[in-house]
Structure formats: C-alpha cells, structure tokens
Amino acid sequence: MSNTVSELRAPAHPWPSLVPKSGMILFMLFLLVLLFMLDIALGSVSIPLKSVVAILFGSDQEPVAWEKIVTTIRLPKAITAVIAGAALSVSGLQMQTLFRNPLAGPSVLGISAGASLGVAVVMLASGGAANAFAIRQLGLGGSWLVVLAASLGAMAILLVVLAVAVRIKDNVVLLVVGIMVGNITISVISVWQYFSAPEQIQDYLIWTFGSLGGVFGSQLAVLSVVVGVGLLISFAASKPLNVMLLGESYARSLGMGTFSIRLFVILATSLLAGSVTGFCGPIGFIGIAVPHMARSILNTSDHRFLLPSATLMGAILMLVCDVIAQMPGAQTTLPINAVTALVGSPVVIWVIVRQRNLKSSFA
Amino acid sequence: MNDSMIQTRNLAIGYRLRRREFIARRKPSHPASKVVAGGLDLDLAPGELVCLLGPNGSGKSTLMRTLAGVQQPLSGSVLLKGCEMAGLHPKETAKLLSLVLTDRVMTGNMSVYALVALGRYPYTGWMGKLSDADEEVVRRAIETTGTRAFAHRHIGELSDGERQKVMIARAIAQDTPVILLDEPTAHLDLPNRLEIIKLLKTLAKEQGKAVVLSTHELDLALQAADRIWLMNPSGGSSSAMVAAIPESLVLDGHLEHAFKRNGFEFDPFSGSFRFSREGVRQIGLVGEGITAYWTQRALERAGCMVIPGASDIRHIEIETLNGEHKWKYVSGEGCRPVEKESLDELLSLVNESQNEGKER
C-alpha cells in the first residue's frame, strides 16, 4: 500500500528539462505575422487589414493606389524591418556571449561605428555621387559595394576590440576600449566630413538618421542573402556559443577550437550588423535590448533556443518601432533611430528591474 | 609501457617572453623564456589522488595549465594515456582529461543541469543534442556529487561550495579518466572543503579516476592524498619537483624546506606550521586532558615554550574540582602560587610577567 503511494508521488526533485516552453515560439510567430500586416496597413494612408491580406495574396480587386503603396513602398519596408531586427538582435546576442558582457552590442562596441566608417569611405570618396540617394543609384554593384564596405569596417573594428580582448580579460575595460575605438572611428569620420563638400555630407547625415525605407528590389535581395548567410553561420555556431559561456579555458578543455569559433562569430556578426547598418544606417538599441528580452522570457542560456527567439523578437520589436515611426494618420515619419531608442530603453529597464536578470546573466 | 594516465618526460614549464625576443636578438644573453620549473618526470596512475603543493609563485598553476594542454610546454613532453599530448586532437584530449578551474563561471540563466550537460560537449553532434545515454551520464554525475536538490537552480544563485560541486559534476559528466582541479577548495569553509576532498577521493577509489588537485591546504593534502607533488623553489628562479607519499615528504624534511619562512616553523608531529618561538621563555605545565591541551595552545600563542610536566621552573598547575578548573601560576621555585579562575585571566597574568621580564 505504502509502496504504491510513494510510486504515485512525483519525486521530490524532478529532473529539469533542457528545452524551454515551446509555446512561446508559436506565440511569437503569430505576433510577427500580425505586426507585419499592421506595419503594412498603418501609415499616412491607412489601408484596412482585409485589403492588405488580399493585395499580398495577389488580388487585383483592391484600389490601384493601395496596391501601389503596399507593393512598392510598404512591403519592402516591412521586409527590411524584419531582416534588420533579426540581424541586429542575433549579432547583439553573439556579441554578449563572445565578450561575456551584458552591455555588448553592435552599437556599443564600435561595430556600427566601423560600418559607418566603411559607408563614409564609399560615400565621401565617390566624389561624383552628389545627389540625395546617390548610393542607391549606383545600382546592384553599388549596393554590394556599400555592404562590403560596411561589413569590412565592422569587421576591422571588431578585430581591434577582439585583439584587446585577448590581452585584457576584464569585461569593463574591454567595454570602455570598445567605446573608445568607436569614438576614434566617429572622429575620423567627422574630420573627413569637415573636408568634404556639403552635398556629400548631406548624403551621409541622412544615412546616419537610419531608415528602413529605400531598400528595394535587388538591394533587398542583396540584404536578405547576406543576412541569411550571417544567420546560418550564427545558428550553426549555437553549440560552441553555449560552451563559450563557460569562458575560454573551459571551452578549450572541452575540445572547442576557440580561435576558429571566434572568427566565425565575428564573421557572422560583421555580416549581420555590417550589412544592415550599410543599408539602413546605424540603428541602435535593438541589438542590446532583444537578447536580454529573449533570455528573460525563455529563462534559458541555451543558444539553440535563444538564437531563433532573438531572431523572432528582434523582427517583432523592429516592426513595432516602424509602426510608431510612421505615426499612423500623420504625414511625416520619424527617424527610426530615435524610435528604437525610445522604445528600446524602457523595455531594457523594465526587463532588468523586473527580473534582476542582467546581474545574474553575467557575473 | 605502463598504464599511467599522465606521464611527463623531462618537462620544462614556463612562459615564452614574446616581447623580449625582439630584445634578445640584440642581446644574445637575454633569455627568451622564463622557466618556472624544469626536469619534471611525473607519473599519474589510475585511481590515484594526487595533491599538488607548493608555495605561491612556485608554478602550480603553470603546471596545471601545461598538463591540461591549455599552455604549451617549453620543452619535454606530456604523455596522456601513452599518447603524445601535442599530437592529440583537442576533441580527443577532451575525452581523456577534464578540468575544474578557479575561473568564476558567469552565465546567463544557466541552470545547474544545463551546465553539467555542457560536459557532454565532446560527445554530442553539431547541434549539441543530448541522447538518452548522454542524459543518463549527466544525471549520474549530478547524483554522485549530491547536487540533485538544486539541479534546477541557476548558477548565480548557488553558494561557493555548491558551485564547486556543480563544476566537479560537469567534469564527471565529461567522463574522462583524468580530472585536474585548480584549487578546488579555495574560498570554502571547512565542512565544504572536507566534503569536496571526500568526493574526489571517492571518485578516485570507486571509479578509478586519476585526480590531480592543486591546493594550499597542507593538512588536508597530508590526510587525503595518495601522493603529493611538491613544487620546491630550489634557490634559483625555477622550481624542482618532489613526488612522494605524504608521510615520507614530512620525514625527509621536504615540506619544511619548501614552505620555510622566517617566523614560522614546521611541526612534524602535527604536520602543520606554527609561529616560531625564538627567544621566548620556557614555562612548565602540570595537568592533563583537554584542559591541558588548550592551556598549552593558549600559552604558545602568548609566545611561551611549553614544557609539559616541568614543575621545577616557572610553571602552571591545573586543578580540577567537581568539573571546575583552576589554574595556579608559580613564577619560580619557592614562589607563592597565584590562583586564577579562568584561562582568560591566566593568560593576561602570563603576558604581564612576560613583559616585566623584557623590561628587566
């Protein structure tokens, strides 16, 4: 009798599961689709959701103006928002793991600054390009050029920061170094601007405000391919990234080739953050905020689950920011960079204060 | 060929001085590397618990890092289960040798279970999915170390002792015949220290693992180790190594030599160090049992050299009546004894007379 009772009773400490709540991922997918539609529907001209769905599924019953707006402006912008949000979040997550620092992210460690330098080199050095969207008129070759320059710039800065990281184990010192390297890069750009023609500076300044619009056709294809490759490399590195959390010595003792993994992660991050920064300008805060959101919502440190959910959450948050930026009903749009900070900062503060997770996340 | 787990042949450990090489080209006399210890011929058998002892700066950590393959040896070789370590793929090394380091693991939201599961890294596929057999190994490791009760908790919420046990569980989950631990008992209180050592001893005895741990706990090492590797700073800049069972290290005076400093002396009876008592006055102690032992300790702390049973010099007699203790202080032959009710009062009396003696 007592035997059966004790058998029926669950053990005092059941074995924990390594897999977090999977319902979360489905919910996020649903949210993503919903916000994607909303982002297309809302703006200076509001289009009913039903019509948006109809247009997206190829119906020609809707007004031509709406169809034009959706297919040529809002759809590419929404896709860009999804790509940019996913790419920045995943690169931020990888940075935080690689540097084992909760404040690491593409905009803090000077990666965005490096990408800016790359873009500045292309924009300010190509003397002939004087009109507002000169780079976009360079066509496919030009867009590759911008992506390449931005990625190379990002990678160069990341390598400098990493070279310091090899010598200095202190995360705070490393962070300060990263910020300083970023500052140096920005000041180099400033000096360059000072000696450039006003028209060229204008191009560059507009670029720094950040914009999700203006990535069309072949450029969108380029961006998707580059980000896709970056995401694939990141997902493939999720097992080594988990071990990275233990620190370099443990990682090596577990048979991981830390040097090649670091290189792969840097490559992926440069591709992700570099290409997005190249096309959309330096977009702050998504890269820092989303990884923390993913960690506290999923309550795990396993990158096999963190990476996909950061991808989804980044896309969702970026769409939210874009909906706010285009101010439904108004004729103007806000610079996306301002909105991400406005939306991102409170989210980070809320998550940290509520969960007290930042401290327990990293030391 | 023998069945030793780790074997070193004429191993020299230390650091290459990268920046100095540049200077060395101009000044040929300048050394390009700093040898921390040389000529090491070590042997580690399965089922053996070895404690690596040595004063600070003698190269314990360097040796640990070299044995673990994290650092390259300056010369000589490390054989891991008969294979040259330099020729092994890191993945193969990871299946032979696991590490427990002093690095604080800083992990975001990582549960104890997930951390121990990372020990299976060398065995899992590219996505790191654990098979049922892997999970079984992880669970056994957690049960062996007695960490099951907090397997679901986050690493950040653990005490130092609990965290150390978890790190050992991770090493066990890695399922290697050799485990190296760098100061596993640092920062722990005595019960936790004993528990860790007991756990390691069980691992060595019951699972036949070869365990090497570096430590500063001399008495613990003397009690628990099957063999001690003693890093002995031998005059110059590099250390020499003595490997022997604990008892013969004490008898041969190696321990005393390695840790000798001014102001300390090694007591071969207790196997521990105490403040040396130079130029102190002798004092006799008449009495027995626990009271006498702790009275002696108190007197020694006050700087006296205690001679048990001597009543013909300055001495103390302990009287016990109905479980109450009284201390009689006799400052010399024929002097009137001074009676004290507590050890506290006795000690201040002894200190007073000691100071008088100095002034005179």
Interface residues (C-beta under 8 A of the other chain):
Chain A: A12 H13 W15 P16 L18 Q96 R100 P102 A236 S238 K239 N242 V243 L245 L246 G247 S249 Y250 R252 S253 L254 G255 M256 G257 R295 S296 L298 N299 T300 S301 D302 R304 N357 K359 S360 S361 F362 A363
Chain B: A68 G69 V70 H89 P90 K91 E92 T93 A94 K95 L97 S98 L99 L101 D103 R104 V105 M106 T107 G108 N109 M110 S111 Y113 A114 L115 A117 L118 G119 Y121 P122 T124 W126 M127 G128 L130 R139 R148 A149 A151 H152 H154 G156 E157 Q174
